[in-house]
C-alpha cells in the first residue's frame, strides 16, 4: 500500500510576514472608495431586464459609456454647447479656474465611480469639463424659450425626451459637487442653485400632475425661477 507524503509549511522562528503565509499583493485598492456614488448596474440585473434599459440612447455622461460609437454624433453637440457657453460667460478666467479645480480634485472624481477608468488624467478632465458644461448650458437654455427656437435638442420632441431619459440613468452621471461648483464658480444666477435648475429641466419629463392646484403651484415656481435666473445675463464670479 503506497504511503502518502504529508505536505506542511515550516513555521518561521521569527515573527512571520504575510508573504510567509500566502502569495497575495500587500496593497489592494478598496472595492469602493468612501466617495463612490456612481455605480454600474449589476450583471444579474441586466440578465433579467432589457440591456438597453440601462444604456444611454443618445448621449454619454461620464466615463462608463464614453467613446461608444453609437453615441459619437452627440459629442459634436456637446462641443457646440461648449462654444455657446464660452460666449455666454464674460470672464473666461472663471472657466479656466474651474478646469484647474477639476485637476486638483481628479482623484476624488475618479473615485466617485465604482469601476476604474483607463483615460489619462488630461483626457479624463477634458471629458468631465465638456460634460459638465453641456449639462449646465442645457439647463440654462431650458429657462429661455428664445434660446430653444433653433435647437433641435428642444424642438424635436423625441430627442428632448431621450436626452432627459439618458441624463437620469444610473451609469450616466457626474458627481453632483462637480456640477454645483461649475454653477457656483462661473454663473451668478441670483441665488438659484444647480438643483433648482435641474428641477426645472426635468419638471415636464413625467406628466403626472394630478390636480389644478399642483399645476398652478408648479407653474408659479417655474416662472419665479426663470425670472430670477436670467440665463442670458450669466455673469462671472470673480
C-alpha positions in Angstrom: 0.0 0.0 0.0 1.5 3.3 -1.1 2.3 5.8 1.7 1.2 9.4 1.1 3.5 12.2 2.0 2.1 14.9 4.2 2.8 18.4 3.0 3.4 21.1 5.5 4.6 24.7 5.8 7.5 25.3 8.1 6.8 27.9 10.8 9.5 30.6 10.8 11.3 31.0 14.1 11.0 34.8 13.8 7.8 36.9 13.6 6.2 35.8 10.2 5.4 38.2 7.4 2.3 37.8 5.2 4.4 36.5 2.3 5.4 33.6 4.5 1.7 32.6 4.7 0.2 33.4 1.3 1.2 34.9 -2.0 -1.0 37.9 -2.5 -0.3 41.6 -3.1 0.4 43.7 0.0 -1.7 46.6 -1.2 -5.0 46.2 -2.9 -7.3 49.1 -3.9 -10.6 49.1 -2.0 -13.6 47.7 -3.8 -15.3 51.1 -3.4 -13.8 54.4 -2.2 -15.6 56.4 0.5 -16.6 59.0 -2.0 -18.0 56.4 -4.5 -21.6 57.4 -5.6 -21.9 56.3 -9.2 -22.3 52.6 -9.9 -22.8 50.2 -12.7 -26.0 48.1 -12.9 -25.2 44.6 -11.5 -24.8 41.9 -14.2 -27.6 39.8 -12.7 -30.0 42.7 -13.0 -29.1 43.1 -16.7 -29.8 39.4 -17.3 -33.4 39.7 -16.2 -34.1 43.1 -17.9 -33.6 44.5 -21.3 -29.9 45.6 -21.5 -30.9 48.7 -23.4 -32.9 49.9 -20.4 -29.6 50.8 -18.6 -27.6 52.2 -21.5 -27.9 55.7 -23.0 -29.5 56.0 -26.4 -28.2 59.4 -27.5 -25.6 60.9 -25.1 -22.9 59.7 -22.7 -22.1 61.5 -19.5 -19.1 60.5 -17.5 -16.7 57.6 -18.3 -18.8 54.4 -18.3 -20.2 54.9 -21.8 -17.7 57.4 -23.1 -16.4 56.9 -26.7 -19.1 54.4 -27.7 -19.5 54.6 -31.5 -23.3 54.9 -31.4 -23.1 58.0 -29.2 -20.5 59.8 -31.2 -22.9 62.1 -33.1 -23.9 63.8 -29.8 -20.2 64.5 -29.0 -20.3 67.3 -31.6 -23.4 68.7 -29.9 -21.5 68.8 -26.7 -18.8 70.8 -28.4 -21.4 73.2 -29.9 -22.8 73.8 -26.4 -19.3 74.4 -25.0 -18.8 77.1 -27.6 -22.1 78.7 -26.8 -21.3 78.6 -23.0 -17.9 80.2 -23.8 -19.7 83.1 -25.4 -22.2 83.3 -22.6 -19.7 83.9 -19.9 -18.0 87.3 -19.6 -14.8 86.4 -17.7 -13.1 83.4 -19.4 -10.7 83.1 -16.4 -13.5 81.7 -14.4 -13.8 78.7 -16.7 -10.0 78.2 -16.7 -10.1 78.2 -12.9 -12.9 75.7 -12.9 -10.7 73.3 -15.0 -7.9 73.8 -12.5 -10.4 72.8 -9.8 -11.1 69.6 -11.8 -7.4 68.8 -12.0 -7.0 69.4 -8.3 -9.8 67.1 -7.5 -9.2 64.5 -10.1 -8.7 61.6 -7.7 -11.9 62.4 -5.8 -13.8 62.5 -9.1 -12.3 59.2 -10.3 -13.1 57.5 -7.0 -16.7 58.7 -7.4 -17.1 55.9 -9.9 -17.4 52.2 -9.0 -15.2 51.0 -11.9 -11.7 52.1 -12.6 -11.1 54.4 -15.6 -8.4 53.9 -18.2 -8.3 57.5 -19.6 -5.2 59.6 -18.9 -5.6 62.5 -16.4 -5.8 65.1 -19.2 -8.4 63.0 -21.1 -10.4 62.5 -18.0 -10.5 66.1 -17.0 -11.5 67.2 -20.6 -14.3 64.7 -20.6 -15.7 65.9 -17.2 -15.3 69.5 -18.3 -17.1 69.0 -21.6 -19.9 67.0 -20.0 -20.5 69.4 -17.1 -20.6 72.5 -19.3 -23.0 70.7 -21.6 -25.4 69.9 -18.8 -25.3 73.4 -17.4 -25.8 75.0 -20.8 -28.7 72.6 -21.5 -30.3 73.6 -18.2 -29.8 77.3 -18.8 -31.5 77.0 -22.3 -34.5 75.4 -20.7 -35.1 78.7 -18.9 -35.3 80.8 -22.0 -37.7 79.9 -24.9 -35.8 82.2 -27.3 -32.7 80.0 -26.9 -34.6 76.9 -27.9 -36.0 78.0 -31.2 -33.2 76.7 -33.4 -32.0 74.0 -31.1 -33.2 70.5 -32.1 -32.5 69.4 -28.5 -35.7 71.2 -27.6 -37.7 71.5 -30.9 -37.5 67.7 -31.7 -39.7 66.0 -29.1 -38.2 62.6 -29.2 -34.7 64.0 -28.9 -35.7 66.1 -26.0 -37.3 63.2 -24.1 -34.4 60.8 -25.0 -31.8 63.3 -23.6 -33.8 63.7 -20.4 -34.1 59.9 -20.1 -30.3 59.5 -20.7 -29.4 62.1 -18.1 -31.4 60.1 -15.4 -29.6 56.8 -16.0 -27.6 55.3 -13.1 -24.5 54.8 -15.1 -24.6 58.1 -16.9 -23.8 60.6 -14.2 -21.3 63.2 -12.9 -20.6 63.8 -9.2 -23.0 66.4 -8.0 -20.3 68.6 -6.5 -18.7 68.9 -9.9 -21.9 70.5 -11.4 -22.6 72.6 -8.3 -19.0 74.0 -8.4 -19.4 74.9 -12.1 -22.7 76.7 -11.3 -21.3 78.5 -8.3 -17.9 79.4 -9.7 -19.0 80.5 -13.2 -22.6 81.6 -13.1 -24.3 84.1 -10.8 -28.0 83.2 -11.1 -29.4 85.4 -8.3 -29.2 82.7 -5.7 -30.7 80.0 -7.9 -28.9 76.7 -7.2 -27.9 73.9 -9.6 -30.5 71.6 -8.1 -33.2 74.2 -8.9 -32.0 74.4 -12.5 -32.2 70.6 -12.6 -35.7 70.5 -11.2 -36.9 73.0 -13.9 -35.3 71.0 -16.7 -36.9 67.7 -15.6 -40.2 69.1 -14.4 -42.1 68.1 -17.6 -40.4 64.6 -18.0 -43.1 62.9 -16.0 -46.7 64.0 -17.0 -48.1 63.1 -13.5 -49.6 66.4 -12.3 -52.8 65.3 -10.8 -54.7 68.5 -9.7 -55.2 72.0 -10.8 -53.7 73.3 -7.6 -50.5 71.3 -8.2 -50.3 72.5 -11.8 -50.7 76.1 -10.7 -48.1 75.8 -8.0 -45.6 74.2 -10.4 -46.2 77.0 -13.0 -45.7 79.7 -10.4 -42.5 78.1 -9.0 -41.1 77.6 -12.5 -41.9 81.2 -13.5 -40.2 82.6 -10.5 -37.1 80.6 -11.2 -37.0 81.6 -14.8 -37.4 85.2 -13.9 -34.6 85.1 -11.2 -32.1 83.1 -13.2 -31.8 85.3 -16.3 -29.5 82.9 -18.2 -28.6 85.4 -20.9 -27.1 87.6 -18.2 -25.0 84.8 -16.8 -22.3 86.8 -15.1 -19.0 85.5 -13.7 -17.9 85.1 -10.2 -14.5 86.9 -9.9 
